[in-house]
Amino acid sequence: MANLRIGSRGSQLALWQSNHVSALLRAQGHAVEIEVIKTTGDKILDVALAKVGTKGMFTKEIEEALAAKRVDLAVHSLKDVPTELEAQFTLAAIMKREDPRDAFISVKFNSVDELPSGAKVGTSSLRRQCQLKAVRPDLEIFPLRGNVDTRLRKLESGEYDAIILAAAGVHRLGLDKHVRSRISCDVMCSAVGQGALAIECRSSDSETLKHLAFLNDADTRAAVECERAVLGSLGGGCQVPIGAFAEKRDGVMYLRAMVGRPDGTEILRESAQGTDPEKLGRETAQKLLARGGDKILQDVYAQGFAVPSQP
C-alpha cells in the first residue's frame, strides 16, 4: 500500500472533494495526507474571473507542487482544468459525474421566471450571464466571487435577489436546502466538465496511476472528453461564454453546445450525436464557428475579457 499526498485548494468545496477522494483511497488501504495550496484564482478575489485571463488559475500552483514531487496527486473540479495539460501531467481518473446543471438559489423566489423586472442576480460566469440575459434581458447581473458560504451570506444579506451556483458543489457541501430549482441544460447549457472531479498526477508516476485507476468512470470520461474537445476547438478558456454538455446513452454520445455574447443578444446552440466523443466535439465546435461563433468570441476578447487560454 502507498503513502499518497493530495494537493488541494483550501476552499470548503475543494477540501470536501479532496477528503472524499482521500476516504476512497484509504478504503483501499493507502495512507493519505492533504496539502493545501493557494492558487492564483484564490488570491485574486476582487476581479471578475473573465477579466483575469490566467491559464490554469486554479491549477498552476498545484501542478508546480506535483512537478516538484511535494504531492502525488491533485483533486480538481474538472471545469477548472485547462483542456491541454503539459506532457508531464495526466488526468489519471475522471470520477462519476454529479448533477451537471446550474442551481437557482434565492431567499424569496423559486425560479428565474419568478424574478421581478430589474432583479439583481449574482454570478461571475459569462456563460451563465449570457444565457440568463437571453431569457430575461431585464435582469441586472452583478459579479459574485468567494466560496459558497460567502456567496450565500451575500444573498441572505440582500445584496442579490438570486445567485446561480453549480448544483454539484451545493450538493457536495450538503446545502441543497438553499436550492429553489435546478435550471435545465436546454435553458442554461453547463460549463465544460461541470459536476465531474478530475484526479491529476505525473505522467511518469506509474505506481500512483495504478492506485488511482479504480476512481475512473469510463462514461463520464468519454462525455467530458467530448465537451473539452468543443472548448479546445473553439479556442476558449473556462471563463468565456461557452457551454457544452455531453452524455452517453445506449452507446451513443449526445452533445449540446453553445457560444454567445455576454449580454445575451446572440446565442448559437448546436445539438449532435455520435460514437466518437472527441470527433463529435470538434465537429460541433466547427459548426458553431461557421455560424458566427468566431466573430462572437473575437468581440468578447476585444471587450477586455480573458484572452483565449487554450491553443
N, C-alpha and C positions, 0 to 999 in steps of 0.2 A: 504494500500500500504506500501511497505517496504523501509527502508534505506539500500542500499546494497553497500558494499565496495569490489572493484575488486583489486586483487593483480596482477601486471603485470611486466614483464621485461621492461626495459627502451628503447629498440631499437625502431627505427621508425616503423618497421613492427609490433612488439609486441603492441605498443601503438595504431596503426591503428586497430588491432584486438580487443583490449580492448575497444576502443572508439566505434567500430562497435557494439559490444555486449551491451555496455552502452546505445547506442541510441535505440536499440531494447527494452531494459528493461524500459527506460524512456517512450517509446511509450505505455508501459503497465501501466504507472502511477507511477513507482517506482522512488525514489531518488537514484542517483548513484554517487559514487566518486571512483577515481582510485588512488591506492598507488603503486608507482614504487619501485620495489625490485630488487636489484642487485644479480644475481645468480653466482655460481661458473663458469659456462660457459662464463659469461660476463666478468669475471675478468681475465681469462686465455686466452689471445689473441695471445700469441707468440708460442703456441704449437698446432700442428695439433690435431683436435678433436679425431682422432683414437688413439692418444697417451695418452690422458688424463685419460680415463678409470674410470671416476667417475659416479656412478649410479645417474640418475636424476640430471645431472649437470645444466640443465636449469629449474629444478622444485623444488629442495630440499629446498632452502631458502623460496620460496613462500609457500610450504607446511608447513614450520615451522610457517609462519605468519598465515596460516589457522588454525593450531593446537592451536595457542595462541589466536585465535579469533580477531586478528588485522584486518583480511579481511574475507569476507564471501564466496568469490568465486575467482577462478583463471581462466584466459583465456590462453590456451596453443596452440601452434601448436602441433597437436596430435603426429607427428613424434618425438617430444621431450619427450613424456610421457613414462616412463618405463611400460613394459607390465604387471607388477604386482604392484598394489598400496597397501600401508598399509591399514589395515582394517578400520582405522578411516577416510579414504578418499574414495570418489567415483567419477566417471565421471557422473555428473548429466545430461549432454547433449553432444551429438556429432552433430555438425551442418552440414547442407548440404554441400557436398564437392565441392570445386573449381576444376579447371583443375589439375589432379594428375601428369601431365608429367613434365619433366625437360625442361628448356628453354636454347637454344643455343644463346649466346649473343656475338657479335663481331662488331668491327668497320669496318673491311674490308671484312669479309667472311660471306656467307649466311647459311652454314651448316657444319657439321662435315666433310662431304665428300670433301668440297671445301678447307679445311685447307691444306697448303703445308706440305711436309715432315719436321719433326722436329719442327713443330709449338708448341708454349707454351700455354697450357691450364690450367686455374686456377680452382681448386676445392679441398676442404679438405675432400671430401666424398670418402671413399674407394669403396663404391658401384658404384659411377659414374666413378671413375678412372678405376676400374676393367672392366666395360662394354665399356668404351672408348678405352682402350688398346686392348680389344678383336677385335674391328673392325678397329682400327688404331694403331697398335703397334709402329708405327714410331713417334707418338706424344710424347711430353715431358709434363708431368703432374707436376704442382707445387702447393704447399699449398696456400689456399686463405681463410683468415678469415676476420671478421669485418662485419659491417652492409652492407646493399645493396648499399647504396651510396658510401661507402668506396670501395667496390668491383668494382663498375662501374668506379670510379675515377682511380683505378689501371689499369683497362682495357684501358681507354681512354688515359692514360699517356704512354701506350705502353709496360707496364710490361708483358702483356699477349696478345696473338693473339685472344683468346676467353676465355670466362668463362661460367660455367654451373651453373644455379640457378633454384630453384623451380619456375615453371611457375605461380603458385598460388600467391606466395609472390610478384613477379614482378607485377602481375596484380593488386593486392590489393593496391599497392603503386602508381598505375597509371603510371607505367613505361613500358608499353607494346611496346612503340616506339623503345625501345632498343633491343627487341627480333627479331632475324633474322629467327628463326624457332623453332618449338617445337618437341622434339625427341619422336618418337613412343615408347610406352611401350614394344613393341616387341624387340626394339633395346636396350633401357635403362629402365629396369623394375624399377618402382618407389620405393621410400622408404616407409616402412610401415606407413600408415596413412597420407601420403603426400597430402596436399591440404585440409585437414579437420581440423577444430578447435574443441578443447575439452574444456568443462567447468567443472572444478573440484570444489568440495566443501566437507564439512564434512559430513560423512555418517549419523550422528545423527541429522543433521540440516534439519528437515522435512519441515519447512517453506520455506527455500531457495530452497530446492529440488522442491517443488511445484511451486515456482515462475519461475524456470528455465525449467520446463518440455516442454514448448512450443517451445524451441530452438532446441529440439532433432529431428533429421531426421532419421527415422527408417531404411531406405535402406542404408544410409551412415554408420550408426552404425553397421548394420549386416556385411557390407563389411569390415570395419576396424577391427571388432572382428575376422573375418576370417584371415586377414593379421597379426594381433597381435598374433593369435594362431600359425602361421608359425614361427614368430620371437621367441616367447616363447619356442616353441618345439625345435628350433634349438639351444637354449641356447645362443642367441646373443643379444647384446645391439644394440643401434641405430647407432653405428659407426663402424660396421663391414660390409664386402661386401655381404650383404643380401638384397634382394628386394622382395616385394610382392605387387601385385595389384589385388584387387577383385572388381567385380561389379555385381549387381543384375539385371538380365534381365528376364522378364516374369516369375518371381517367382523362378528362378534358379540362384545360385551364380556361377560365372565364376572366376577362380583364375589362376593367373600366378605368379610363384615364381622362384627366382634364388639365388644361392650362388656361389661365385667364388674367385679366387686368385686375390690379388690386382694388379698383373702385367698383368692380362687378359689372361694368358696362359691356364687357365682352368675355364670354367663356366658351371655349371649344371643348367638346366632350367626344370621346370615342369609346365604343364597346367592340370587343372582338373575342374570338375564342380560337384555341389551337392546342397542339400537343407538345410543341417545343417552347418552353417558357421564355427563354431569352430572345428567341427569334420573334415570338409574339410581341414582347415588349418593345423590341427595336422597331418592328414594322408599324406598330400602333403609334409610336413616337413620331415616325416619319410622316404618317398621315396627319398628325396634329401640326407638324411643322409646315407641311404642304398647304394646309388650310389657313395658314396665317399665324401659327404659333411662334414662328421665328421672329416675326415683327413684334408680337406682344412681348416676348422675352427681351428683345433689344430695347424696347421702350421702357420696360421695368428697370433694366440695368442703367439706362440713361437717366432715370429719375434719382439715381443715387442709392438704390438698394444694392444688396450684396452682389458683387461680381460673380460670375459662374465659378463654383469651386470644384467643378469636375471637368475633365478634358472633353 
